[in-house]
Amino acid sequence: MDTNPVIELLGRRLRLAVIGGGPGSFIGAMHRAAARLDDRYELVAGVLSSDPERSRAAAISIGITPERAYADADALFASESQRQDGADVVAIMTPNDSHHRYALGALRAGFDVICDKPITNTLAEAADVVDAVADTGLVFCLTHNYTGYPMVRQARAMVADGQLGEIQLVQVEYVQGGKAAERDPDPDGELPWRYDPVRGGPSLVMGDIGTHAHNLARFVTGLEVSAVAAEVGHIVPNRLVDDYAGALLRFDNGARGSFWVTQAAAGVENCLRLRVSGVRGTLEWMQETPTQLVFRPVGAPAQIRTPNGPGTLPLATRASRIVKGHPEGFHEGFANLYSDAAEAIAARRAGVEADPLALHFPTADDGYRGVAFVEAAIASSSAGGAWTVLDPGLD
């Protein structure tokens, strides 16, 4: 990333507005850092809280000028769409139930969109966003940030290159321990949004980390989950929300898979792990050692691929900023999505074709398939683990 394609195409950085991610928000800080890392954006406007006064104060505290520190999203859309120097892109990092409204509002006002996952809480809402993206021709990037890691992209490229042959088996897990001893809020009090199924979605664990695991398996293999047999529920007794899901998977090429996610594995930190086996070998990757991709070819010793090391393919090379042997991780992977989306947005605005290597970020279509997976898993679990076919609505 020696050059800045956004400035080359537009003569300036993209102007970014943010909705959400205010005081105390971990993910808000991550989004803003990702936007800054490769110098593709300048932050010009924002709504950082549902409370108008807190929103203005928070926006000013991160360098947004007072007149562009808005009280609500509608005011931001109305004002920024009319300014000569108005925002180009809106980034959404709010509770899940508001993604649908803000994404549609931004797209209809002419803004390209970067949105935190899941895209929406329901499949019908996800379809609305997919349709709006198609109608407007604007760019929509969904921040499944693990797809930005260099060795995840190396795995995708190796599969696409045929180095594993026909894919036969896929195992994916996302295991956390943060809720193993966490006390649930008082059910008779005001629930935090993640604990409220109307705001947080029908399954906390599936919306929070299950969509990441599903997306990772799809991203690397290029396959779609066609059917699922699942159990979704909670491990911690009397818990208000789901903290566990396990499933068997069938893929559209006939491959079989397994999936399990939990936030109640005591002592575990953030273990996202993927194993993909084809007729020629197996790939293994784990988020807690993100710079190592293990390749086990048939009839040969295991190999460890690293960023910018021997055998690195162009898609992974593009995602690495520094020389081999230096670690890159969460911030850099997140920034790769922002930078790829920026290049696609700038190319659209300049009326030219984007570099194909910039077009590997998750889109609204990916978000739709994630929600379809969540709904199918819940339906399967409700039916005692019966095999349930995923909604094929985008086919």
N, C-alpha and C positions, 0 to 999 in steps of 0.2 A: 504494500500500500504506500508506494513512494509518491504518488500523485493524488490530487484531489479531483476526481471526475466531476463532482458537483460544481466546483468553481470553474473547471474547464468548460462545462456545458452552459452554465448560467451566468458566470461572472460574479457569483456571490454564493454564500451559504444558503441553505434552505432555512426559512423562518418557521420556528416550531412553537406551537401552543400546547399546553398540557392541561388535562382535566383530571384532578385527583392527585394523589401522591403528596399530600401536605404533611404537616408536622407529625412526626412519629412513624411515618410510612417507610418501611424498608424498601418496598418495591418502587416507590416514587424516586427515592435517591438512586436506585439502580438504573431506572429509565433515564434520568437526567445525566448520569455519568456515562451511560452507553452512548447517548446522543453527542456528548462532548469529545469522546476519546479520539475519533478520527477527524474531527473538525469539519463535519458535514453540515452541522446545524448551528443556529443561534437561537436561544430561548427568548421569545419576545412577548409572550402573553400567557395567561393562565387563570384557571379556577382551581384552587387547591383545597377547598373545603366546602361542605354544604352550608356552612354558616357564613353569610356574606362578609362580616367583619373579619373573621378568622381567615377567610380566603384572601382578602385584600392584604392583610398583614403578612400572611405566609408568602404570597407572591412577591411582595416588595422585599421581603427578607432574603430571597434568592436572586434578586437583581432585576426583577420585572418592574418597569416603570409604573407609577400609580395609575395612570390613565388606561393601562392595559392589564391591570389587576382586577379581573371581573368578579361580579357577585355570583353569576351563574353561567351555565354553558350557553343558554340561549342568547344572553348578552354578548358573549364571546363570538358566537357564530355570526350574529348580526353585524357587529362592529368590524371584526377582522375581515369579513368577506367584502367590505366596502372600502377598506383602507388601501391606498396605493402601496403601502409597505406592509400589508396584512400578512398574517400567517399563511404558509403554504400547507403545513401538515399539522394535524391534531393527534396528540398521543393521549390515549385513554387508560387510566390506571385507577379505576373506581370499583366499588362493590359490584359483584357479578350481575346483579339484576339491572344495573343501569347501562351496561355495555350496549345493549340493543338500542336504546333511545339515543345515546350519545353518538354511536357509530352512524346511525341513520341521519341524525341531525348534521353531523360533520360532512358526510358524503353528499347529502342534498344541498348543502351550502357551498360545495365545491372544493372541500379539503381532502387531500389524501390522508389516510388514517393508519396509525400504529396503535394496536390495542392489546392490552394484557389478556391472557387466557383465563377462563374459557371464553369463547367468542360471545356466547349468550348462555342462558339457563335452559332454554328449550329449543327443540329442533325447528319449530315454526319460526321462532325469532331468528335463528341462525339462517334459515332460508331467506328471510327478509333482507338480511345483510348481504348474503350472496347475490341476491337479485339486484340490490342497490349498487353493488360494485360493478356488476355486469352492465347495468343501465348507464352508469356515469363514466365508466372506463377509467376510474381512479384506482390508485394503488392502495391495497389493504394488506398490512403486515401484522400477523398475529405472533406475539412474542413467546413462542415455545423456544426459549433461549438456548436449550441444550443442543439444538440443531446448528448452532453457530460455532460449537467447539471444533477446532481443526481436525481432531482425530475421529469425530463423528462424521465429518464431511469426507475424511479419508475412507471411512468404512462405506459410506454411500457410494463414493466413486469406485471403490474396488468391487462392490456388488454389481454396479452398473457396467463395469468393465468385464464382467464375467469371470473374475478371479475365483469366486466361490462356486461357479456353476449354478445349476438350478437350486433354488432355496428349498430346503425340506423342513427345517426346524427353526423356531424362533422362541427364545426365552427372554422375558423382560420383567424386571422388578424395580420398584421404587420403595425403599424402606427408610422410614424416619422413626425417631423415638420421642419426639417432642410432646406428644399427647399421652405417653405411657402413664405418667403420674399427674398430668394436668387435671385440675378440677373443673368440671363443667360449670358454666354460670347458672345462677338460680333460674329455673324454668318459669317462675312466676314474675321475674323481673324483666328488664329490658335486655333482650338478647343481643350480643355482638353480631354483626351482620353475617359472619361465617357460620354461626350457629342457627340462623334463621333460614329455613328452607326456601322461603319466598325470596330472600335476598341472596343467599349464598348458593342456592341450587339444591336439587333433590338429594345429593350425596356429597358431603364435605370432602371425603377422601378421594372420590372419583373426580370431582371438579378441580380440586387443589393439586393433586399429584397424579391421579390416574390418567388424566388427559395428557400429561407430559409423557408418561410411559407408553401410552398408545401411539402418540405422535412420533416418538423416537423409533419405535419398531417400524412404523410406516415409512418414515423418512429414510432410514438406512436400507430397508429391503426393497422399497418401491412397490410393495404389495399392499392390498387392502384386506382388513379383517372382514370376512363374509358372514361368520356366525360365531356366537359366544355361548358358553355354558358357565354361569357365574354364581358366586355367593358374595353378597354385599351386606355388610352389617357392622357390628362393633365388637371389639375384644374386651374393652373395659366395661365392667358390669354397670348397668343402668345409665349408660352414656346417652346423651340426647342425639348425637349425630354418628354417622358412619366413620369408623377409623380403620376399616379393613375391607379389602376386596380381593378375591382370588378367582381365576377363570381359566378355562381351556379355550383355545382359539382355533378357528379354521380360517385359512387364508384363501384368497381367490385363485391361487395357482395349485391348490391342494395341499400346501404345507400345513403343518400342525404347530401349535405354540402353547405356551403357558404364560400367565400374567398374574402377578400379585403385588399389591401395594398396601402399605399400612403406615400409620403415623403413631403406632402404639408399640413399637419394638424397643423395649427399654435399653438404653445405652447406645443405640444406633444414631448416627448423625444425619447424613444425607446420601444414602447409598442407592443411586440410580445405576442399574447394571443391565447390559444387553449382551446376549449371545446369539449369533446367527450362524447356522450350519447349512452348507450346501453340499453338493456331491463332491466337490474338490477340496473342501476345507471349512474351517470355522473361524469366525471373528469374535473377539471378546473385548468389551470396553466397560469401564467403571468410572463414574463421575468423580469419585474421590481420588482417583489417579488419572486425571483427564488427559495427560500428555502421552499415555501409553495405550496403544491399540495392539492387541495380541492377535497374530494370524497363525493358525495351525493348518498348514497345507497337508494334504494326504501324501504320505511317503517322504516327508522332509521335516527337518527340525522346525520347531516353533520360531516365529519371528516377532520382534517387538518393533512396531512402527512408531515414530515420534515426529512431532512437527518439524518440518524442513529437513528431516533425516532422509536417508536413502529410501527410494521408492515412493516418496511423497508425490501425490498426484495433484494436478493444477487446482482442483476445487479446494483441497486442503491447504495448498501453498498460499492461495489467496486469503485464507482465513488466519494466517500467521503473520505477526508483525515483526518478530525479532529472530535472531539467528538460533539455530538448533541448540538445545541444551538449556534454554531459558524457559521457565514455566509460564504458561498462559492458562487462564481459567475462566471463572464465572463472568467477571467484568468484560473480558475480551470477547467471549462467546456472545454475550448480550449485545455488545457493540457491533459485532459482525452483522446481526440482523438489522440494526439501525443503519449501518453503512450500506448494506445491500439495498435496503428499501430506499435510501437516499439516492443511490445511483439509478434505480428504476424510476423514481419520481422525477429526477432531473432529466433523464432521457425522455420521459413522456412529455415533460414541459418543453423540451427543446425540439421535439418532433423527430427524434432519432431512435434507433433500436438500442436497447440496453445490452451490455455485455451479458451473454448467456450465463456466465458464472455468477452474475449478480442476482440471478432469479431463483435461488434455492431457499428463499425464506418462506416460512409458512404463510398461507393466504387464508382468505375467508372460506374457500373450499375445504381446506384442512380443518378449520374450526368447525365447520358443519359436520365433517366426518367424526371429529372428536365428540361432539354432542350426541351424534347417532350411536356411537359406541357406549357412552354413558347410559343412554336411555335403554339400549338393548341389554346391557349388563344388569341394570335394575329390574327390567322386565323378566329376564332369565332367573334372577335370584327370587323374585316374587313367585315364580312358577316352580320353585324347588330345584333350580339349577338346570331347567330344560334348555336344550339347544334353541337359540333364538337368532333369527336372521337379522342382520343389520339393515337399516333403511338404505336402499340404493338410490336415493333421490337425485344424486348428481350424475348418475350414469346415463 
